[in-house]
Amino acid sequence: MKVFRGFHHPHLAPACAVTIGNFDGVHRGHQAMLALLRSEAAHRNVPSCVMTFEPHPRDYFAKALNKPDLAPARIATLRDKLQELERCGIDQVVVLPFDAQLASQSPDDFIHQVLVRGLGVRYVLVGDDFRFGAQRAGDYAMLDTAGQNLGFDVARMNSYEVRGLRVSSSAVREALHRGDMAAVQALLGRPYSISGHVVHGRKLGRELAASADGAGDGFRTLNLRFSHWKPAASGIFVVEVHGLTDQPLRGVANLGIRPSLDPNDVNGGRVLLETHAFGWPAQLGAEGGYGKIIRVDLLHKLHDELKYDGLDALTKGIAKDCEDAQAWFASRHGETSRQTTRDRI
């Protein structure tokens, strides 16, 4: 999959079938739309293209109006969104910077300058609530009329439902806010995950509960930065880590701002996913995780972030979280074993 910042690139396909949206989370509704887009692109012998925006338009207006509450909680980083779009088989993605110029562009200019001249669209697929252009003045009817006049097809996809529930990014955000990871997985069609390069932290975790003889290294963590100030999920989670070994590593993770730690640490002020894997791979050595790209699946929420009164309390709190996470895995293993037995019967 090719990724372009803007549409002024010599390697951008001269024609395409495109869908437009934020695609935060790339949930099952998005996936259905992308499957239809690929089919329509194949019929026209052009590549499939997703046009998305960074920052999110509501992030832009929240900052411009100095109203941070207008910004939506972010489900996925741009990196994870692009990975999911690639997994869905999209040929190219155009990331438009949402700025003052784009925010003030008229719907007619967007159609002519971006869709027709910039992308050479042959087919445009949008959702049932699609709006575009300054003041959100453009709608499906306007786009359809323009397509008839300018020679491209326009289609609209209705809402996608799972068990009577409309699948949307808002529904995913609400489920993440509740900590209902089973509902999140049903909406996404996969476990909720965060990926990225492992970065350095204060290395405090390895000192907590470390043995006096150095045989144990406390609660060593793998740290990922979540590159948005307002994640849709936060708290302590049971997780699986992919990318360090052939098999996923079980663990427990904290997603948030770490209220018990010094705000002046190396990652102070940044949202961080700190994951403690129960079995550290010996072949990695003490420093072998740094710089590696990993994916962390958040499977079950234990509780919200807590502020502990001192490092001893923090150590006990992490130890309790590890016990609860291991108990959750044990209960799931028991359910799987019982299901396997029933299947054999």
Solvent accessible surface area in square Angstrom, and as a share of the most:
residue,aa,sasa,rsa
1,M,69,0.31
2,K,121,0.51
3,V,67,0.38
4,F,17,0.07
5,R,143,0.52
6,G,13,0.12
7,F,35,0.14
8,H,155,0.69
9,H,70,0.31
10,P,126,0.79
11,H,142,0.63
12,L,16,0.08
13,A,21,0.16
14,P,128,0.81
15,A,11,0.08
16,C,0,0.00
17,A,0,0.00
18,V,0,0.00
19,T,0,0.00
20,I,11,0.05
21,G,20,0.19
22,N,43,0.22
23,F,8,0.03
24,D,7,0.04
25,G,2,0.02
26,V,0,0.00
27,H,9,0.04
28,R,76,0.28
29,G,11,0.11
30,H,27,0.12
31,Q,42,0.19
32,A,25,0.19
33,M,21,0.09
34,L,1,0.00
35,A,62,0.48
36,L,66,0.33
37,L,0,0.00
38,R,118,0.43
39,S,52,0.33
40,E,39,0.18
41,A,3,0.02
42,A,77,0.60
43,H,145,0.65
44,R,69,0.25
45,N,142,0.73
46,V,20,0.11
47,P,40,0.25
48,S,1,0.01
49,C,0,0.00
50,V,0,0.00
51,M,0,0.00
52,T,0,0.00
53,F,24,0.10
54,E,41,0.18
55,P,52,0.33
56,H,15,0.07
57,P,24,0.15
58,R,119,0.43
59,D,17,0.09
60,Y,50,0.19
61,F,83,0.35
62,A,5,0.04
63,K,177,0.75
64,A,64,0.50
65,L,101,0.50
66,N,129,0.66
67,K,114,0.48
68,P,74,0.46
69,D,132,0.69
70,L,77,0.38
71,A,4,0.03
72,P,6,0.04
73,A,23,0.18
74,R,15,0.05
75,I,1,0.01
76,A,13,0.10
77,T,10,0.06
78,L,31,0.16
79,R,80,0.29
80,D,14,0.07
81,K,14,0.06
82,L,32,0.16
83,Q,76,0.34
84,E,28,0.12
85,L,0,0.00
86,E,93,0.42
87,R,147,0.54
88,C,24,0.14
89,G,29,0.28
90,I,5,0.02
91,D,68,0.35
92,Q,6,0.02
93,V,0,0.00
94,V,0,0.00
95,V,1,0.00
96,L,8,0.04
97,P,68,0.43
98,F,25,0.11
99,D,59,0.31
100,A,64,0.50
101,Q,144,0.64
102,L,27,0.13
103,A,18,0.14
104,S,81,0.52
105,Q,28,0.12
106,S,43,0.28
107,P,15,0.09
108,D,82,0.42
109,D,55,0.28
110,F,10,0.04
111,I,3,0.01
112,H,58,0.26
113,Q,76,0.34
114,V,4,0.02
115,L,0,0.00
116,V,48,0.28
117,R,182,0.66
118,G,15,0.15
119,L,2,0.01
120,G,20,0.19
121,V,10,0.06
122,R,119,0.43
123,Y,7,0.03
124,V,0,0.00
125,L,0,0.00
126,V,0,0.00
127,G,18,0.18
128,D,57,0.30
129,D,98,0.51
130,F,28,0.12
131,R,103,0.38
132,F,15,0.06
133,G,24,0.23
134,A,23,0.18
135,Q,173,0.77
136,R,148,0.54
137,A,52,0.40
138,G,0,0.00
139,D,45,0.23
140,Y,46,0.17
141,A,66,0.51
142,M,78,0.35
143,L,1,0.00
144,D,42,0.22
145,T,74,0.43
146,A,14,0.11
147,G,2,0.02
148,Q,139,0.62
149,N,114,0.59
150,L,73,0.36
151,G,63,0.61
152,F,9,0.04
153,D,72,0.37
154,V,21,0.12
155,A,29,0.22
156,R,120,0.44
157,M,41,0.18
158,N,118,0.60
159,S,45,0.29
160,Y,74,0.28
161,E,106,0.48
162,V,25,0.14
163,R,241,0.88
164,G,65,0.63
165,L,95,0.47
166,R,104,0.38
167,V,7,0.04
168,S,19,0.12
169,S,20,0.13
170,S,58,0.38
171,A,15,0.12
172,V,0,0.00
173,R,31,0.11
174,E,103,0.46
175,A,1,0.00
176,L,1,0.01
177,H,150,0.67
178,R,150,0.55
179,G,15,0.14
180,D,54,0.28
181,M,12,0.05
182,A,80,0.62
183,A,25,0.20
184,V,0,0.00
185,Q,83,0.37
186,A,45,0.35
187,L,6,0.03
188,L,2,0.01
189,G,51,0.49
190,R,41,0.15
191,P,44,0.28
192,Y,7,0.03
193,S,23,0.15
194,I,2,0.01
195,S,8,0.05
196,G,9,0.09
197,H,92,0.41
198,V,5,0.03
199,V,29,0.17
200,H,94,0.42
201,G,14,0.14
202,R,111,0.41
203,K,69,0.29
204,L,25,0.13
205,G,16,0.16
206,R,50,0.18
207,E,115,0.52
208,L,11,0.06
209,A,68,0.52
210,A,45,0.35
211,S,48,0.31
212,A,120,0.93
213,D,117,0.61
214,G,59,0.57
215,A,91,0.71
216,G,31,0.29
217,D,57,0.30
218,G,19,0.18
219,F,25,0.10
220,R,26,0.09
221,T,38,0.22
222,L,4,0.02
223,N,10,0.05
224,L,2,0.01
225,R,95,0.35
226,F,6,0.03
227,S,91,0.59
228,H,24,0.11
229,W,150,0.53
230,K,55,0.23
231,P,26,0.16
232,A,9,0.07
233,A,2,0.01
234,S,51,0.33
235,G,0,0.00
236,I,14,0.07
237,F,0,0.00
238,V,0,0.00
239,V,0,0.00
240,E,37,0.17
241,V,1,0.01
242,H,45,0.20
243,G,54,0.52
244,L,20,0.10
245,T,40,0.23
246,D,143,0.74
247,Q,132,0.59
248,P,51,0.32
249,L,26,0.13
250,R,109,0.40
251,G,0,0.00
252,V,8,0.04
253,A,3,0.02
254,N,28,0.14
255,L,0,0.00
256,G,4,0.04
257,I,109,0.55
258,R,17,0.06
259,P,44,0.28
260,S,29,0.19
261,L,37,0.19
262,D,64,0.33
263,P,105,0.66
264,N,130,0.67
265,D,22,0.11
266,V,91,0.53
267,N,3,0.01
268,G,27,0.26
269,G,77,0.74
270,R,117,0.43
271,V,9,0.05
272,L,2,0.01
273,L,0,0.00
274,E,33,0.15
275,T,1,0.00
276,H,27,0.12
277,A,5,0.04
278,F,56,0.23
279,G,44,0.42
280,W,66,0.23
281,P,11,0.07
282,A,94,0.73
283,Q,138,0.61
284,L,28,0.14
285,G,36,0.34
286,A,58,0.45
287,E,87,0.39
288,G,22,0.21
289,G,3,0.03
290,Y,49,0.19
291,G,48,0.46
292,K,80,0.34
293,I,84,0.42
294,I,4,0.02
295,R,97,0.35
296,V,0,0.00
297,D,8,0.04
298,L,2,0.01
299,L,40,0.20
300,H,67,0.30
301,K,32,0.13
302,L,43,0.21
303,H,52,0.23
304,D,87,0.45
305,E,41,0.18
306,L,88,0.44
307,K,155,0.66
308,Y,51,0.19
309,D,139,0.72
310,G,44,0.42
311,L,89,0.44
312,D,111,0.57
313,A,34,0.26
314,L,20,0.10
315,T,26,0.15
316,K,151,0.64
317,G,11,0.10
318,I,36,0.18
319,A,37,0.28
320,K,110,0.47
321,D,12,0.06
322,C,13,0.08
323,E,104,0.47
324,D,49,0.25
325,A,0,0.00
326,Q,89,0.39
327,A,61,0.47
328,W,52,0.18
329,F,9,0.04
330,A,64,0.50
331,S,55,0.35
332,R,124,0.45
333,H,115,0.52
334,G,21,0.20
335,E,81,0.36
336,T,85,0.49
337,S,49,0.32
338,R,133,0.49
339,Q,82,0.36
340,T,52,0.30
341,T,73,0.42
342,R,138,0.50
343,D,102,0.53
344,R,201,0.73
345,I,170,0.86
